[in-house]
């Protein structure tokens, strides 16, 4: 599964053949969660601090995440998105 971004030990991925609604898979030290592109948890759980970081990052990059989802589902690699700094 292609990596969209990595920051502070958090890995964000998107599957090309994944189902709707648009979402991303996030992992941190074995904890896994699925987030909407707006930063809401759809399933799973991350530690609170990492959840806040992912939600903030998603808010900053929402337009890029949506574009990456479209590119990904058109059969191409999802775009890389800048990490949270």
Buried (B, 14 or more C-beta within 10 A) or exposed (E): EBEBBBBEEBBBBBBBEBEEEBBBBBBBEEBEBBBBBEBEBEEEEBEEEBBEBBBEBBEBBBEBBEBBBEBBBEEEEBBEBEBBE
